[in-house]
Amino acid sequence: MTSVLIAGFKHETNTFSALPTDLEAYKARALYYNDEVPKQLRGTKTEPAAFLDFCNAQNWQVTHPVYADASPSGKVTALAFNHISGLIVDAAKSQPPDAVLLSLHGAMVMEDAEDGEGELLARLREQIGPDVPIAITLDLHANVTDRMAALADIVVAYRTYPHIDQYEIATQAAELIRRTLAGEIKPSTTVVRGQMLNGVDSGRTTAPGPMTEVLASADNLLSQPGVLSTSVCAGFAKADTHDTGPSAIVVSDGPAPRFTEMADGLIEEVWQSRHRKTVQTVSIEDAVGWAKNAPPADGPVVLADFADNPGGGGYGDATRLLKAMIDADLQDTAFATIYDPVVAQMCWDDGLGALMHLNLGGKIDPAYGAPIEVRGKVTALTQGRFSLKGPMMGGQRIDMGPTAVLTVGGIEIVVTSGRFQAYDRMYFEHARIDPEKKKVLAVKSSQHFRAAFGPIASEIIVVDGGGGLTSGDYRQLSYENLRRPVYPLDLD
């Protein structure tokens, strides 16, 4: 019987974050072992669920030692990396697989090495040898290295942002593994990068633009002989590594120079479109002013806190947008979320209905928005546990820890003990807030929120206050390892 090793080890590393990504960070989001993997993930819209379903349909024997995913933050500690990668390698040693399916991100940076996925693949290859096929799925924001491409036979990246196609992409990767095991193909991966830190409109696919256009060009290549899969990654610009930035991937039936030429053509298209954007950010002052004076509409005005997005490594406790909303006395408004475990616990200690006078947020780095003095009422207390129900990662369980709703004036603020990007309505609904009935919603997210909130929004305003680990102002960061020159730091 065919034996397949399935595992997941994901992290989008913001190397400018002061928060280390240790085992506790993985436990805070998703760290499942052995039988916990199918128990927690089967039936969800995730890559491991697709791998499991595909293998079951093929009657393949499956080993699934670990699935690990931590919220974007600082570098992955050596202890965490060695522990999780060791479980994957040990599983391959104890039960040698005929093939490997891995759910990775593609922008993991370790304390002592800048290519986490490449290091994992190298350790795995050392154990299983060069002939066992490996397929990996990557985030659309992967920083894809030559080492990844050399060590993985099949590399397939998401094609949507917000990421709503993880299950389908994993199924595609698994099908290529099936064809490989059947002797139909001998896959090889080619990756090409350009002199760009950022490009293709940061990968947005919610409107026609640079990313949708280059993906169409990538699709056209599938008609060429030998082309098995094509991917375009926008890269993750908040990782200070040599290979950070957009890339083009061609998976082919055997290597050949023409496949490199195809990838080169895609990267040239990315370069030519580098100045085009489908979304413009606005200042906090303008955004709050518009939200306050917006006429009655069918659906809320959604303010997205671009500069402090936990989904890109933001601390999640920056207060600039929230303070402006409080100062403007916005009414009929909800805000998700502020990461402040101290305040969340204080609310729990004082109980439902308590009147609180405290300093909220801004505790990790006040430079991005100092703690704000607020007076409010505790209007809800939850354990912060729920399952996502939106199109992105639907069904996956979330545990934010003790959570409170602190109502300040006309704003219901969801205060959490864990750092999470608010890209699903359940971040409000689990706390008995109906987002559809609010005049204004604010979410700490830059793009993923559109999948769940776009359909109910009367208007979307993306806010960049200029201060925050995920701000679009790259010049405020000091890159030391990035290849130079690159757009937009050195090239126009």
C-alpha positions in Angstrom: 0.0 0.0 0.0 1.2 3.5 -0.9 2.4 5.4 2.2 2.2 9.2 2.3 3.5 11.5 5.0 1.3 14.6 5.6 2.4 17.5 7.7 2.0 21.2 8.2 4.6 23.7 9.5 3.6 27.3 8.7 4.8 30.8 9.7 4.9 34.2 8.1 7.8 35.8 9.8 7.9 39.6 10.3 11.6 39.9 11.1 11.0 43.4 12.4 8.7 42.1 15.2 10.1 41.9 18.7 7.8 38.9 19.5 9.7 35.6 19.2 7.8 32.7 17.6 8.2 29.9 20.1 6.2 26.8 20.9 3.8 28.8 23.0 3.1 30.9 19.9 2.2 27.8 18.0 0.1 26.4 20.8 -1.8 29.7 20.9 -3.0 29.2 17.3 -2.6 25.6 16.1 -0.3 22.8 17.3 -1.8 19.4 16.7 -0.1 16.1 17.0 -0.8 12.7 15.4 -4.5 11.8 15.8 -5.3 15.4 16.7 -4.5 16.5 13.1 -7.5 14.8 11.4 -9.7 15.4 14.4 -9.1 19.2 14.3 -8.8 19.8 10.6 -10.9 17.3 8.7 -13.9 19.0 7.2 -12.2 22.4 7.1 -11.2 24.5 4.1 -7.5 24.0 4.7 -4.7 22.2 3.0 -4.4 19.3 5.5 -8.1 18.6 5.1 -7.6 18.3 1.4 -4.6 16.1 1.7 -6.5 13.8 4.1 -9.5 13.6 1.8 -7.4 12.9 -1.3 -5.3 10.2 0.4 -8.5 8.6 1.7 -10.0 8.5 -1.8 -6.8 6.9 -3.1 -6.8 4.4 -0.3 -3.3 5.5 0.7 -1.9 4.9 4.1 -1.3 8.2 5.9 1.1 9.4 8.6 0.3 12.8 10.0 2.7 13.6 12.9 2.1 17.3 13.3 0.3 20.4 12.0 1.8 23.7 13.4 0.7 27.2 12.5 1.5 30.4 14.5 0.2 33.9 14.0 2.7 36.1 12.1 5.3 37.5 14.4 9.1 37.5 14.9 11.7 34.8 14.1 11.0 31.2 14.9 13.1 30.0 17.8 15.5 27.2 17.4 13.7 25.2 20.0 10.4 25.5 18.2 11.9 24.8 14.8 13.9 21.8 15.9 10.9 20.3 17.8 8.4 20.6 14.9 10.8 19.7 12.1 12.1 16.8 14.2 8.6 15.3 14.4 8.3 15.4 10.6 11.8 13.9 10.0 11.3 11.2 12.7 8.0 10.2 11.2 9.7 9.7 7.8 12.4 7.6 9.6 10.0 5.4 11.5 7.7 4.8 8.5 9.5 5.6 5.2 7.0 7.3 2.9 6.4 6.8 -0.8 5.6 10.5 -1.1 5.3 13.6 1.1 2.7 16.3 1.2 3.5 19.4 3.2 1.5 22.5 4.0 4.0 25.4 4.4 3.9 29.2 4.2 7.1 30.1 2.4 8.1 33.1 4.5 9.5 31.4 7.6 12.6 32.9 9.1 14.5 31.2 11.9 16.7 32.6 14.6 19.8 31.2 12.9 18.8 30.9 9.3 16.6 32.9 6.9 15.0 30.1 4.9 13.0 28.0 7.3 11.2 26.0 4.6 14.5 25.3 2.8 16.0 24.0 6.0 13.0 21.8 6.8 13.2 20.3 3.3 16.9 19.8 3.5 16.5 17.8 6.8 13.7 15.8 5.3 15.6 15.1 2.1 18.6 13.9 4.2 16.3 11.3 5.7 14.2 10.1 2.7 16.7 10.6 -0.1 16.4 12.3 -3.5 13.9 10.0 -5.1 10.8 10.3 -2.8 8.6 13.0 -4.3 7.7 16.0 -2.2 4.9 18.4 -2.9 4.5 21.6 -0.9 1.8 24.2 -0.9 2.7 27.8 -0.2 1.0 31.0 0.7 0.5 33.5 -2.0 2.9 35.7 0.0 5.7 33.2 0.1 9.3 34.4 -0.5 10.3 31.4 -2.6 14.0 30.5 -2.6 16.0 28.4 -5.0 16.6 25.9 -2.2 12.9 25.3 -1.8 12.6 24.7 -5.6 15.5 22.4 -5.7 14.4 20.2 -2.7 10.6 20.0 -3.5 9.5 18.4 -6.7 6.2 20.2 -6.7 5.5 23.7 -5.5 2.0 25.1 -5.7 0.9 28.4 -4.2 -2.5 29.9 -3.4 -4.1 31.9 -6.2 -6.4 34.1 -4.2 -6.1 36.9 -1.7 -8.0 36.7 0.6 -6.9 33.1 0.7 -10.1 31.1 -0.1 -8.6 28.4 -2.3 -6.3 26.5 0.2 -8.3 23.3 -0.1 -8.3 23.4 -3.9 -4.6 24.2 -4.2 -3.7 21.3 -1.9 -5.9 19.0 -4.0 -4.0 20.1 -7.1 -0.6 19.3 -5.4 -1.9 15.9 -4.3 -3.1 15.1 -7.8 0.4 15.8 -9.1 1.8 13.5 -6.5 -0.6 10.8 -7.7 0.5 11.2 -11.2 4.1 11.1 -10.1 3.6 7.8 -8.2 1.8 6.4 -11.2 4.9 7.1 -13.4 3.0 9.6 -15.6 5.2 12.5 -14.9 8.6 13.4 -13.4 8.0 16.9 -11.9 10.6 19.6 -11.6 10.2 23.1 -10.1 11.7 26.3 -11.5 11.5 29.6 -9.6 12.5 33.1 -10.8 12.5 36.4 -8.8 12.9 40.0 -9.8 14.5 43.1 -8.3 11.3 43.9 -6.3 10.5 44.0 -2.6 6.8 44.3 -3.4 4.7 43.9 -6.6 1.5 42.7 -8.2 -0.6 45.0 -6.0 0.5 42.9 -3.0 -1.3 40.0 -4.6 -4.9 41.3 -4.3 -7.4 39.3 -6.4 -10.7 40.8 -5.2 -10.7 43.2 -8.3 -9.2 43.1 -11.7 -5.6 44.3 -11.6 -2.0 43.3 -11.8 -2.3 40.0 -9.9 -5.3 38.8 -11.8 -3.7 39.7 -15.1 -0.4 37.9 -14.4 -2.3 34.8 -13.1 -4.2 34.8 -16.4 -0.8 34.8 -18.2 0.3 32.0 -15.9 -2.8 30.0 -16.8 -2.1 30.4 -20.5 1.2 28.6 -20.0 -0.6 25.5 -18.9 -1.3 24.8 -22.6 2.4 24.5 -23.3 3.9 20.9 -23.5 5.3 19.8 -20.2 3.8 22.5 -18.0 2.1 21.0 -15.0 1.4 24.0 -12.8 2.2 27.7 -12.6 2.1 30.0 -9.6 2.8 33.6 -8.9 3.8 34.7 -5.4 3.6 38.4 -4.3 6.2 37.8 -1.5 6.1 39.0 2.1 7.9 42.3 2.3 8.2 42.4 6.1 10.8 39.7 6.0 14.4 41.0 5.8 15.9 38.1 3.8 17.9 38.0 0.6 15.1 36.5 -1.5 12.2 38.5 -0.2 9.8 39.6 -2.9 7.6 38.4 -5.8 8.4 35.2 -7.6 7.1 33.0 -10.5 7.0 29.3 -10.3 6.7 26.7 -13.1 6.3 23.0 -12.3 7.2 21.0 -15.3 7.5 17.4 -16.5 11.3 17.4 -16.3 13.6 20.4 -16.4 14.4 22.5 -19.5 15.6 26.0 -20.2 12.2 27.0 -21.8 10.5 26.7 -18.4 12.9 29.2 -16.9 12.1 31.5 -19.9 8.4 31.1 -19.0 9.0 32.1 -15.4 11.2 35.0 -16.6 8.3 36.2 -18.7 5.9 36.2 -15.8 8.3 38.2 -13.6 8.8 40.7 -16.4 5.0 41.2 -16.4 5.1 41.7 -12.6 7.9 44.3 -13.0 6.0 46.2 -15.7 2.9 46.5 -13.4 4.8 47.4 -10.2 3.3 50.9 -9.9 -0.3 49.8 -10.3 -2.6 49.4 -7.3 -6.2 48.6 -6.9 -6.5 49.9 -3.3 -5.5 53.3 -2.0 -5.0 53.8 1.8 -6.3 56.9 3.6 -5.2 58.7 6.7 -6.9 57.9 10.1 -8.3 61.4 10.3 -10.0 61.2 6.8 -11.2 57.7 7.4 -12.8 58.4 10.8 -14.3 61.7 9.5 -15.9 59.9 6.6 -17.3 57.1 8.8 -18.8 59.6 11.3 -20.6 61.6 8.6 -21.5 58.7 6.3 -25.1 58.8 5.2 -27.4 55.9 6.3 -26.7 52.9 4.2 -27.6 49.2 3.8 -24.6 47.8 5.6 -21.7 49.0 7.7 -18.8 51.2 6.7 -15.8 48.9 7.3 -12.5 50.5 8.4 -9.5 48.2 7.9 -6.4 48.9 10.1 -3.7 48.3 7.5 -0.8 49.4 9.6 -1.4 47.1 12.6 -2.5 43.9 11.0 -1.8 40.8 13.1 -2.0 38.8 9.9 1.2 40.4 8.8 3.0 40.4 12.1 1.5 43.5 13.6 1.2 43.5 17.3 -2.5 43.9 17.3 -2.5 46.4 20.1 -1.8 49.7 18.3 -4.3 52.3 19.4 -4.1 55.1 16.9 -7.2 54.2 14.9 -9.2 53.2 18.0 -8.3 56.5 19.8 -9.4 58.5 16.8 -12.7 56.7 16.7 -13.3 57.3 20.5 -12.3 60.9 20.2 -14.8 61.3 17.3 -17.5 59.8 19.4 -18.5 57.3 16.8 -21.8 55.6 17.5 -23.3 52.2 16.7 -19.7 50.9 16.1 -17.8 47.7 16.8 -14.0 47.2 16.8 -12.2 43.8 16.5 -9.8 43.2 18.0 -7.4 44.8 20.5 -4.8 42.4 21.9 -4.5 43.2 25.6 -4.5 40.1 27.8 -4.1 42.2 30.9 -7.3 44.2 30.2 -9.2 41.1 29.2 -8.4 39.5 32.5 -9.3 42.7 34.4 -12.7 42.6 32.7 -13.1 39.0 33.6 -12.1 39.7 37.2 -14.6 42.5 37.6 -17.3 40.7 35.8 -20.2 41.4 33.4 -21.6 44.9 33.8 -18.5 46.3 35.5 -17.6 49.9 34.9 -13.9 50.1 34.1 -11.4 52.9 34.1 -8.1 51.6 32.6 -5.4 51.9 30.0 -6.1 49.9 26.9 -3.7 48.6 24.3 -0.3 50.0 23.2 1.7 47.8 25.6 4.1 46.0 23.3 5.5 49.1 21.5 3.9 52.4 22.4 5.6 54.0 19.4 2.8 52.5 17.3 0.1 54.0 19.5 0.4 54.4 23.3 -2.1 53.0 25.8 -5.3 55.0 25.8 -7.2 55.9 28.9 -10.7 54.8 28.6 -13.9 54.5 30.7 -16.2 51.7 29.7 -18.6 49.0 30.6 -18.0 45.2 30.3 -20.9 44.1 28.1 -19.8 40.6 27.2 -17.4 37.9 28.4 -16.4 34.9 26.3 -13.8 32.2 26.3 -12.8 33.4 22.8 -13.4 29.9 21.3 -15.3 29.5 18.0 -15.1 27.9 14.6 -14.6 30.1 11.5 -17.6 30.1 9.2 -16.5 32.3 6.3 -15.0 31.4 3.0 -11.4 31.6 4.3 -10.4 28.6 6.4 -14.0 27.8 7.2 -14.5 25.3 9.9 -11.1 25.8 11.6 -11.2 26.3 15.3 -10.0 29.5 17.0 -9.1 29.9 20.6 -8.2 33.5 21.6 -8.3 32.9 25.3 -10.4 35.0 27.8 -12.1 37.7 25.8 -14.2 40.7 26.7 -16.3 43.3 25.0 -15.6 46.7 26.5 -18.1 49.3 25.4 -16.7 52.8 25.4 -19.2 55.4 24.3 -20.8 54.0 21.2 -18.0 51.6 20.4 -18.0 47.9 21.3 -14.4 46.9 21.5 -13.4 43.2 21.4 -10.4 42.8 23.8 -8.6 39.5 23.5 -5.9 37.5 25.2 -4.5 36.3 21.8 -3.3 38.0 18.7 -5.6 37.3 15.7 -6.5 39.0 12.5 -10.2 39.7 12.3 -11.0 38.2 8.9 -14.2 36.3 9.8 -17.5 37.6 11.2 -17.2 35.2 14.1 -14.7 37.5 15.7 -17.7 39.7 16.4 -20.5 37.2 16.5 -19.0 34.9 19.1 -19.2 37.9 21.4 -22.9 38.5 20.5 -22.2 41.4 18.2 -24.1 41.4 14.9 -21.8 43.1 12.4 -24.5 43.5 9.8 -26.4 45.8 12.2 -23.6 48.2 12.9 -23.1 51.5 11.2 -19.3 51.2 11.4 -17.0 48.2 11.8 -13.3 48.4 12.4 -11.1 45.4 11.8 -7.3 44.8 12.3 -6.7 43.4 8.8 -5.4 44.6 5.5 -7.1 42.4 2.9 -8.4 39.1 4.2 -11.4 40.7 5.8 -12.9 41.3 2.4 -13.9 37.7 2.0 -16.3 37.8 5.0 -17.1 41.5 5.3 -17.1 42.7 1.7 -20.5 41.2 1.0 -22.1 43.1 3.9 -20.2 46.4 3.7 -21.7 49.6 2.3 -18.2 50.9 1.9 -14.6 49.8 2.7 -11.9 52.2 3.8 -8.4 50.9 4.2 -6.6 53.0 6.8 -2.8 53.4 7.1 -1.8 55.7 9.9 1.9 55.3 8.9 3.0 53.8 12.2 2.8 50.0 12.5 4.7 46.9 11.7 2.5 46.3 8.6 2.4 49.9 7.3 2.9 50.2 3.6 5.8 52.6 4.2 8.8 50.3 3.7 11.3 53.1 4.1 10.6 53.2 7.8 12.2 49.8 8.2 15.9 49.0 8.1 16.7 46.2 5.7 20.1 44.6 6.1 19.9 41.2 4.4 17.7 42.1 1.4 19.4 41.9 -2.0 19.9 45.3 -3.5 18.9 47.3 -5.5 15.2 46.6 -5.3 12.0 48.4 -6.0 10.7 50.5 -4.3 13.7 51.2 -2.0 16.3 51.8 -4.7 14.6 51.5 -8.0 11.6 53.3 -9.4 
